[in-house]
Amino acid sequence: MIDKPLDGVRVIDFGQFIAAPAATQVLVDLGADVIKVEPVHGESARGIGVHGKAMVENYNRGKRAIALDLKDPRGQEIARRLIADADIVVQNLRPGVMDKLGLGAEEMRTAHPHLVYATVSGFGLHGPSRNRAGLDIAAQAESGLMWVTGEHDGEPQKVGAQIVDAATGYVCAQAILGAYIRRLRTGEGDTVEVSLLEVAIHLQAPNWGAYLATGNEPRRMGNGQPTVAPAADIMPTSDGSVVVSAYSEVHFRRLCRLLGREELADDARFADNESRVRNRVALLTELRAAFATMTSDEAMDVLAANGVVAGRINTYPEAMRSPDVQASGLFIEVSRPDGVPATALGTPWHLESVPKLPTAGAPDLGQHTAELIAELGYPTDALDALAADGVVALGR
């Protein structure tokens, strides 16, 4: 039997969409028993098509699910009893909702001082926007991330995936684990607060650090870097594209030699980094002409073998077929509630003591309601009455 770090730890997850479920997914993968609490009609992500289904399936693997009407006092009582038996609570409902239900951090931690209670919000719990609903895109916008993303002469762009939501989940899990370790030492719980806005700013630490040090506002640069070249520049090949960074003098000369264009390193326009930045357009024209004669695999083979930082620009199918991705075991087999196997994302980290194995997929709505109600000591006739009154929903 595998001994996981959080075996025996119980987590009550009132999360929806990505950020809070991503946090508790980390805890599941570390061995915690995570109970997903949803409305009887399902969490919001279940109702937004294929994209929402993907959120549910990839951020709720291995959880148990109970569906409750938290507006009903009987549903609130079930939630309180679940929390009473728990070590950790995580929620990202609209600000103030849990407090109105009598399930907020202050009330629950007063009743259960051992509890670690984590709240994920859009903009923090202390500023003027504390009651605003927040999603990834709003945090990208208000953190400056969209301002620095896109072509220099174009409009601000969002990042192509919900990285702020996902990163917030991982940050929240990190903070929860810190609070839980403290509880093991002191016996005292803690309150954890994480916001999308703070995480979105922190993801840009190099940009923000430069701005704080110099007062110079970062600007959109497309795929290049403002102070070095070539750096993060796209090089189209005969069958795709690669991205290349070779801005140190050693690496730039090496790149020119590998491309058979040694003369570029001695060209006055490209003699040093400052000159290359000033003549970036001419530099990229010369380099791209050389890369256009190579396939992406040919370019990657020669660059990687000689220590030049580069990456093949992959589609999702190409990335999934990558030998490195295949070797990582990132994609795992999960069993859906209907018994049909599927492929899902596993953990992006490795513990020697916890091998990556096939696991249960995301639960159906209310799949474990009856099981969990029984664990709380409710008799069968009480469950039937709760279901008949719509206080709970039972899985199929």
C-alpha positions, 0 to 999 in steps of 0.5 A: 500500500502506498503511504501518501503524505496527506493520508488521513487528512480530510478536506471540504472543497466548496470550490468551482471553476479552476482556482480552488479546485486546482488547490484541492486537486494538489491535496488529493494527489498528496493523499487527502480525502477531498469532498467536493460540495456542489449545489444540487444543480451542479457547480458553475463549470458543469454548465458551460459546455466542453470547456467547463467539462474539461475544468471539472474533469481535470481539477476534480480527479479522485474527489468524492462529491456531495450535492447540497442546497446550502440555502436550506438550513438542513443543507447548511447543517450537513455542511457544518457537520462535514466541516466539523470532521475536516482538517481543511476547508477551501472555498472560492464562492462569491465574496460574502456568500459563505458568511451569509450561510453561516459557513465563513472563516470566522464562524467556522474557525471559532467553532473549530480552532484546529481548522485550516480555512482557505479563501480564494478571491478575485481581488483580495478581502481587504480593498475596495474591490473585495466584494467583486466577482473575479475571474482569470481574465480580470486579474490578467487585465488589472495586474498589467499582464495583458498590458505587456502581452501582444505585439508592440503596435497592437492591442493588449492581449490575454494569455492563451490559457487560464494561467492565473487561475491555475497558478492561484490554485497552486499558490493556495495549496502551498499556503494551505500546506504551510498552515497545516504543517504549523497546525501539526506543530502547534495544534492551531488552525489558520486562515489562508487568503489568496487572490487572483490579482496578487498571484497575477502580479507575482507571476510577473516578478521580473517585470515588476522588479525592473519597474520598481527599480527603475520606474521604466514602464514595461511595454509590449514587445511581441515575442522579443525581449526589450533589452537583449537580442536574439531572445524569445524570437520566433524563427520559422522553419521549412515545416514549422517554427522554433523559438531561440534565445542566444543573446550572450556573446558566446551563444550568439557567435555559436548560433551564427557558426551553427547556421553557417553565417559566421560573418553575422557575428562580425557584422558591425550592426550585430557586434554587441547586444546593444547593437543587436537590439538597435538593429533587431529587424535586420538581425531577425531577417538574417537569422530567419533566412537561415532557419527557413532552409531547415526543418524544425527537427533539424534546427532543434537537433543542432541547437540542443546539441550545442547548448543554444536555448531553443524550443520547437513550437508545438501544437497540443498534439505535437506536445503530447507526442513529445518524448519528454512529455511521454517520459514524464508520465504527466498524462494518466489514465482515469476511470470515469463514473460510467466505467469508461477509461479516459486520459487526464492530466496528472501531477506536474511533480514527482515524489519517489514515494508516490508513483503515478498510477491510474486513478479515479476521474472526476465524480458525477454530480452528487455521486457520493451523497448517499455515502457521505450522508451515511458517514455523518450518521443520518438514517436511510429514511432521513436521506430519502426525505432530504432527497425528496425535498431537494436538499440533497441530490443523489448521483446516478 
